[in-house]
């Protein structure tokens, strides 16, 4: 989300802060920019590189025998374009570095950048200028996304609350400030005609504290000579006592005095200590006045895509107090006193005896929030006396207005910085070895979900996906005194969870029915009706989608084009009245109880001979019949039974029992247990069939044309063939 802010307000709010001696009356405190210093910038540059070089010279060179334009800092330029796509003569990106950190090899050094600078040749490259046509809109949007990617790199590599940027196009410049709520930008001004204003901006930035420059005050960059840095190197070294994580592999359990660390945990931590990534000590304030707890981290093991939003980063961290590995999550969450933080949810789950959920170590809401404009804008004058936009009181309540190319937007609700630490360092779900192991892990998480909901708290997770169902190996004793690993499913990331009120109880306001961005694993009902309360049926459907996604991606199956099938099922949506709704393939699968691609190719999971003799087929089809009954009943109710378009499939009154199986967890657990005792192939995982195409469900789903209902229905011949195949497989007990 991009919001306009007048330059005068921007400077008063972020640069020329109270207590900073920036008055023009104190000439000795700031250098004077001589006329011949800005004249080289007046001449038209042949390319962005020349413009950037002239600007860097202006900032870096001492003025009148005194300090440079930004004391303590210098501009560094890359040898080539920093982003993807190779060199470009239209744009060059540079950055302001502290004087001691200026790179000399032309590399971006993301962890050391203090202020980002983007150089473009002329006003036609102004990212926030008024639009002149649809092609112009698309090009500017593309360039804004590119700039967002650069800012995202900095925020991923550093511990920051915000980042300033200079957007230079020719002799004009805009100021901008980025945080997890989006960006603020000013009107452009001519820094060549107004050199004093440029001087005040650069000098003012150098006078800010690190925190005012956007650095997180609770994070400390570690020096290679520090004890914490050396401790990280020490703990990254493999130990003879490290436990193997593979199921079936036997080992001797070390004594209780020896830390019990699985090899994969130490390997994950060691891989986070990469060159080019700064190591940090992160502090977690305590509520009882005790000293803050410290944790050591390197490169995140997980970085949420995109710049705006929660900005989740996950780290395999070292607890400085206990010298053990833990998992630390750093996130920006919507600030609302009525909404519980994830740590409080985990405390409730632990008190209720819910298993297969993380064990809380500590958590803290930091005193850091994103910044937002309070109102829309209207016309006034800028710092130079020209007309511009300034805030005005709102005429109606509005949370957010998207950027359309014309200044005059406001920003979303503020986000607050939050950290949480849990004991368990888990493996991703994709590490499963066989289809049976995949089903077993999901079965554990269904149990956790049931326990959370059936406890007195009645908590629904509301964000079930592949990233939140993880694998935790744990030692299990064998009969001969040896141990082996058992893989247990863990349902994690409860930050979007919500307690469901009992019948007759008023709902607690705070969390909307569905929050966050487009979710590939949401139920079709939740995607079609995003404001409807999430129910148990929706959560069980999300478990189904996770199972099907991983099976389709990794297990041997009949699908001729897995990447296309995944994209069609998980990453497409229909745009109805300007609002995204569930994609046609997922909706069709739920309504008809069949797994097909858009080309109507039936999806089976097969054995090594290509035959559909796999236990997963019967499991999926049985659950699909329950979902089909649910959606058919819902459609029947909406259509008032007048022209029921699915009457050729199921008569709703005859299948109430199937739909009711989804009202609790019992039927699904029993079905999973039944499947787990069957004979499974040991080699059904064939590798990542999305490799080279996709790696995960897209965060940017693709729209498709809305299909008429009739075009989604099967012909009688295809329907009969599908029913015959399903009958054969079920007859074989699969």
N, C-alpha and C positions, 0 to 999 in steps of 0.2 A: 504494500500500500504506500503510495507516494502522496505527500501533502505539501502544499505551498506554504511558505512562511516568509513574510517580508524581511528583507535584508536587515533593516533597522532592528526589528524584533529578534532576529537570529543572532546578531552581534551582541545585543544586550543580554540575551538569555544564555549564550554559550561561550562567547569570546571575551567580551569586555565586562568581566564580572566585578561586582563590588569588592573593593579592597585591592584591586589591581591598578597600579599607577600607569594609566594609559592616556592620560590627558594630553591633548595637543599643546597645552601650555608648558609642558615639561619637555622642551626640545632636546635637552641633554639626555633624556632617557631613551630616545628613539632616533635612529639615524635618518638622515635626509636622503631621499633618492634623487640623484642628479638627473637633469634632463637627458644627458647623453646615456644614462643607464637604461632608460626605457625606450629610447629611439630605435634601437635594433629590433624591438618587438613591433614597432609601428609598420615597418616594411613587411609586405606580404611574404610569408614563408612558402617555400616550394613544397614542403611536405611536413607532416606532423613531427618528424624527427628533428628538423631544423627548429621548429617552434619550441619543442621541448628543450632542446639544447640552449636556446636563448633564455628561456624562462629559468632553467636551472642555474645558468650563469648569473642572472639577476639576483636570485635568492642566495646563492652560495658565496659570491664574492664579497669581501669586506667593503663597506661603504665609508668613504671619507676617512680611511685609516682606522675605523672602529670595527664594531661587530658586523656580522652579516645581517640580512633582512630578518632571519629567524634564529636568534642566538641559541647555540647549542644543538642546532639541527642543520641538516643539509639534504638537498634533493639528489636522489640517485636515479638514473635511467637504465632501462634494460638494454641488452645487446639486440634483442628481438622482441617481438610481441609476447607478452607474458601469458596470454591465454591460449586456448587451442586454436589451430588454424594457421599457424606460421606467421612470418613477418608481414607487416602491413605498413604502407606509407600514408594511410588515412588517419591512423590513430596510434599513439604511443602512450603507454601507462608508466608512470613513475611513482615515487613515494618519497615522503619525508622521513628520514631516519635520524636518530640521535647521532651526534657527531662521531662517537666512538664505535657505532654499529654500521657505518656506511659501507655497503658491500663494494668490492672492487672487481668482482667477476661477472657482473652483468646479470646475475640471477635475482629472482624476486625477493628471496629471503622473507617469506611471509611472516615469520615469527617476530621480526624486528620492525616491521613497518608501523609508523606512528600516524601517518596521514596519507591517504591515497590521492594521486593526481592523475587525471585523464586528460590527454591532449588531443584535440581535433582541430581541423584546419579553419573552419568557418562557421557562420551562424546556421548554415544548412545542417550542420552536425549537432546542433543544440538538442539534447535529449528531451528537454521539457518545453520546447517551443510549441506554439499553437499548430495544430495539424492543418495540412493543406490538401488532404486526400487520403483514401484508404491505403494506397501504397506507402504513403508517407507514414501513416500510423503504424503499419506493419514493420517498416524499417526502424522507426524509433523504438518500438516495443522490443525488437530484436536486440538493439544496442543497449537498451536498459537492462535486458536480461543478461547481456554480456557483462555489464558493469556490476550487476548483482552477483554474478559468479565470482568476480574478483574480490568483492567485499566479503563474500562468503568464505573465500580462501583465508582471508585475514582472520575472520571471526573463528574459523575452525582451528587455526594454528595458535591463536592467542587466547588469553582469558580476558575478555572485554565485555563492557556494558554498551559501548557505542564506538563508532568510527567516523571521523570526519573525512571529507573528500572535497577536492577542488576540481570542478569541471570546467576546463579551459577550452574554449573554442575561438581560435584566432586571438583577437585583442580583448575578448570579453570572457567573463568568468561567472559561474554560479557557485555558491557554497552549498554543501549538503552534509547532512548528518544521518548516519544509519544506525538502527538498532533492530531488535527482533520484531518490533511492531511495524517496521518499514523505514521509509526515508523522508526527511524534510529537505526541501530545496528552496532556494531564494530566487528572486528575479536576477537576470544577468546585469552586470555592470562592466564598464570599460576600465580595466585596471591600468591601461596605458594613459588614458586621459585623467584618471584619478589615482595617481601613484601613492598618495597619502593613505587612501583607503586600503590599498594592497598592503602598505607598510603596517597599518594598524592591525590588519587581520593576521599577518605572519608574526608580528611582534606579540600580539595578544595571545596567539596559540602557544608561543614559547613561554609565556608567563603563566600558563595554566598548570595546575598540579597534574600529576599522572592520572588521578581519579577524574579530574575535570576533562582530561583528554580522552577519556573513555576506558582507561585501564581498570580492571577489577582489583579493588583494594584488598580482597581476601585471597588473592593469588600472588605467589612470589616465584619469579623465574629463578631456577637453580643454576648456580655456577658449577662448572666441572670440578672445582676444588672443594666444594662443600661436602659435608658429611652425608647429607641426604642424597646427593648425586652418587656418591660412592656406594651408599647402601643399596640403591637401585641396581647398580652394576653387580653387586654381590648377590642379591636375591635373584637376579636373572640367570645365574649359572646353574646348570642341571645338577641335581643331587642323586646319589645312589639310592636314597630312600624315597624318591618320587614314585608315586603309584601309577601303574598303567590303567588307562581308562576303558579299554576295550572289554566288552562283556565276554566272559568265558576264559579270560586270561587270569591264571592264578598268581598270587603273590603273598609275601609275608608282610603282615601289617606291622609297621614300626611301633616302638613303645610310645606311650602317651607323652613322654617328654620331648619326643621328636615331632616337629610340625608335620602333619599329614597333608601333603600337597600332591594333587594329581599332576602328572607330567604336562597335560594340555594347558593347565592354568599357568604354570611357569613359562611354558612356551608362548602363550598369549601375552604375558607380561614382557618377556624378552623381545618379542616382535614390536612392542610399543616403543622400545628405546631405539628409534631410528634416527639417522642423521637427517637434519633439516627440520626436525620437530623438537621444540623446546620442552624441557622437563620442568614440572611445576610442583610447588607445594601449595595445596588448597586447604584453607581453614574452614572448619565447621563450627560456628558459634554454638554455645550451649545455653540452655535456658536457666540454669540454676547458678549462674555466676562462676562456674568452673572454667578453667582455661579451655580455649578452643581446641578441638581435636584436629590433627593435621594428617593429611593423606598425600602421598606422592604419586604423580601420574605422568605419563608420556603421551604418546600418540593415542587418540581415542580408538577403541575397538569398533565403535559405531558412531557415525555422524549422520544425523537426519538430513535428507536432501532439502534444498531450498533455503533461502535466507530468512524469510519471514515466518513467524510462528514460534513453536516451542523450542526449536533449535536444539533438540535433544542430542547430547553426546554421552556415550558410555565409556568408562575406563576400567581396566583391570588396575586397581590401585593397591598401594601399600599403606596399611594402617601403621603410622609411626609409633603409636603407643604399644601395640602388641606385635609389631613386626610380622604381620601376616597379610595374605592377599585377600582383598575384598572387591566388591564391585560398586563403583561410584557412578551415579547418574546426575548429570548437570542439565537443567532444563529451565525454560522460561514459561511459567504457567499463568493463565488468566487470573488476575487478582480479584478475588471475591471472598469477603469474610464469611459468607454463607457456605462456601465450598471447602470441604476437608482436603488437606494435602494428602499425598500418597502415604506418607509415613504414618499418619493417623489411621488410615484404612488398614495398613499392615498390622498395626497394634491391635485393632479390633479383631482382625482375622486370627491373630496369634492367641488372643484371649479366648476366642471361640473354639480353639483347637483345630483350626483348618490346616490341613496338610497340603504339601505340594505347592506352597507359596513361599516367597522369599522371607528370610529372617532379618528383621530390621536391626541395624547397628546404631545409626543415628540419622537425623535429618535436620535441615534448617532452612527457613526462609531468610534470604539475605536482604539487607536493606537497600535493594537496588530495583528500580522499575524502569520500564521503557517510558519515553516521553511522548506526549500527544498534544495536539492542538485542541483547544476546548470547543471551537466553533468553526462553521464555514467561513468564507471570506467575502469581502466586498472591496470596492475600489477606493484607493486613497493615493498618497504620494509616497515615494521611496526616499531613501537617504539622500539622493541627489536632487530631490524635488520633482521627479517624474512620477507619473501615475503608476500605481501598483495595487496589489491586493492586500488587505489587512483583515484580521479577524473581526467578525460581527456576531452578536448574540444569535443563537439559533431560533428559528420560527417554529420548528417542530423537532421532536427527538429523532436523532439518527445516530446509528453506531458507526457507520463507515460509508464512504463514498469512493468507488474505484477511480483511479486516474483515467481520464479520457483524453489527455493531451492539452487540456485547458486548465490553468491554475484555478484553485477554488475547491479543494477537497479537505476533508478532515480524516482523522485516523481512528483506528479501532481502540477498544478498551485497553488499558495498560496491562503489561505482563510483568510479573515479579520473578526475580531470580530465585531458584530453588535447587537444593542439592539433597540427595538421599544416598545412603550407603547401606548395602545389604551384605550378608555373609557369603551367599552363594555366588560363585563364578561359574556360569553355565556354558554349555556348548550350544551352538545354533541347531535348530531342528533339522536342518539339511544334513547334519552329520549322521543321521540314522543309517544303519547298514542294510536293513531288510524291510520289506513291507510290514511284516509282523511287528518289528520294533517300532515303526512309525505309528501303527495302531495302538500299541501299548502305551507310548508316550502321550498320545492324545487322550487315551482312556484315563490316565492319571489326572490330566488337566480337567476333564469333564467332572471327575470326582471332586477336585478342588472347587470348581465352579458350583457344583451342587452344595457342598458344605458351606460355601460363602453365602449362597442364597437361602439355604434352609436354616441357617443360624438365626438368632434373634435379630441380626442386623439386616437381613434380606438384601445383600449386596449383589448387584449385577456388574460384571466387568466392563462391558460396552466397548471394548477395543480389541477383540480377539483377532489375532492375525499370526502370520508366520514368525514375526519378530517377537511375539509375546508368549509363544509356546516354546520352551527351551528344554534342554536335556541336562540332567545333573547326575553324573556317576556317583555311586556311593558304595562303600565296601560292604560285602555280604560274606558271612563266615561259611566255609564249606565244612564237610564232615571230618576232614583230616587235619583240621587246625589251620589250613590255608584260607585265603580270602580271594574273592573275585569281585568284579565290578558289576553292579546292577544299574541300568539306566532308568532313571525316574523322570517323569515329566514334571515341569515346573510352569505354573501359570503366573506370569510376571506382569509388570507395568500396570498397576491398578490406579493410575492417576486420573483416568476418566471414569472411574466406577461411580456408581450411584446407588443409594439405598432406596428400595422400592417400598412405599408405604403399605401398611396393612389395609384390608378392606375397611372403609369408613374413616380412615386416617387421612388428614390433609397432607398433600405432597409438599415436601420441603423445596422451596424455590432455590435456585442457584444454578444448577447445571441444566443446560438445555437438553431436549430429548436426544440429540446427537450432536457431538462437537467434533472439531477437527476438520481436516480436508477430506476429499473423496477417498473412501476406503474400499479396497479391492475385495475384502472378505466380509463386508457387511451383508446382511440378508437382503434379498430382493425387495422385501417389504420396507426395510429401513431406507433403502435408496429411493424407492418410489414415494415414500411418505416420511421424509426426514424429521418432521415435527411430531410424529407419533411416538409415544413412549416405547422404549425398547423392552421386549418381553423375553421370557425364557426361550420361546420358540425361535426368536431371532438369534439368540446367542448359540443355540444348538445348531442352527443353520450355518453360523460362522465357523463352528468346529468342522462341519461337513466341508465347507469351502477350503479350509486349511488342509484337510485330509486329501481332498481331490486335487488341489494344486500341487502338493508335494508328490502324490502318486503319479499325476500326469507328467510332471517334470522329471522325475527320477526313476520311475518303475517302467518295466517293459510293458508296452501297450500297443493297441492297434491304430493309434492316431498317425496319419501319414505326415502331419506337419504340426509338431508340438508347439513351436513358437507362435504360429498363427492361432492355434486353438487357445493357448493361454491368453493371448492378446484379446481375442474375441470374447472370451468368457469373463476375464478379470479386469480388463483395461479399457473397455468401451462403455459408452453411455448414450442414452437418447436425450436429445435436447427438446424439452416440451415447454413452450411458453417461456423460453429463456432460462429454464432451470434444468439441470442435469437429473436424469432418472436412471434407473437400472438398465443396463445393456440388454438387448433382446435375447442373447444366447443364455445368459444366466437366468433371466426371467422364464424363458421357455423351458429350460431344464427343470426349474422348480414347479412349473405348472403341469408339465407332462410327465415328470418322473423319469426322464431319460437324459443321458449325457451324449450330446451331439455337437458337432461343429456347425457353422453356418451352412456348410455344404451338405448337412444332414448325414455326415459320416458318423456311424455309431462307434462310441469309444468303449473298448474292452481292455481289461488287463489280462495279459496272456502269459503262458508258460514258455519255456525255452523252445518249444516247437511251434509257437505262434497260435496255440489253441486257447480259447477263453476259459481255461480250467484254473482259475485263481480265486482264492477265498474273498478277495476284495470286491469282486463283481457282485456276489450275493449281498454283501454288507452294504455297498453303495446303493444298489437298487432297492433294497428293503427300506433304507432311510429315505430315499427319494420318493417312495410311495407315500410316506407320511407327509413329506413336504407338499407333494402334489395334492393330497387331500386337503391340507391346510389352505393352499392358494385357491383351490377349486371352491371350497366352502366360502372363502372370502369373496371370490368373484360372483358366486351364486347369490350371496347376500346383497352385493352391490347392484346386481342386475335384477333383483327382485324376482328371480326365477321366471322371467317372461321370455327372454331370448337367451338361454344359457348356452354360450358358445362352446363350452367344453362338455356338453351333455353326452357326446359320443365316447368320452373316456371313463367317467365315473359319475354315478348318481350320488350326490352329496350325502343324502340321508342314510345311505348304506355304508358310509365310510367315516362316520363320526369317530369310531374307535381308532382309526389310523391317525387322524388329526390330534386326538387326545393324547396319543403317545408322546407328543412334543410338549405337553403342558408340564411334565416333570422330567427329571433326568433318568428315571428308572429304566424305561424301555431302551434308551440308547445305551446305557451302561450294560444292560443284559445282552444286547445285540453285539456289542464290542467284546464282551467276555466270551460269548459263544463263538465269535470269529477267531479269537486268540487261541482256542483249544484245537482248532483245525490244523491240518498239515499245510505248512507254508513252504514255498520254494526258498532255498537259501541264497539264491543268486538273482533275485528279481530286480535288484537295484542295478541299473545299467549305466549310471552316470548322469551328469547334468545335460539334459536334452535341449536346454536353452542356451548352452554355452556358445558364444559367438553371435548370439542374437539378443537375448534379454538376460538379466540376472535376477530380476525380481519384478513383482507387479509394479507397474509404472505409477509414479506420483503425479503424472500428468496424463490422465486418461483421455482416450481419443473419442470424439463424437461419431455417431453413426446416424444415418437417416432413420427416422421413425418408420417402423414397419407396420403395416396394417395387420390386424389380428389374423386374418385369413391366410396371409403369407407365411405365418409361423406354424400353421397347422400341418400335420402330416397327411399324406394320402392314405387311403385304407390299405393299399398294398404295403407301404412302408411300415404302417402301424402294425399290421399283421406279422411282418417279418421281425420287427423288434420284439413283439410279444412272444413269438416263437423262440427266439434266441434266449430271451430271459427265462422262459419256461424250461428250456433245456439245461441251462446253467443251474437254476434252482433245483431241478430234478436231480442233479449230480451232487447236491449238498454244498454248492459253492456260494 
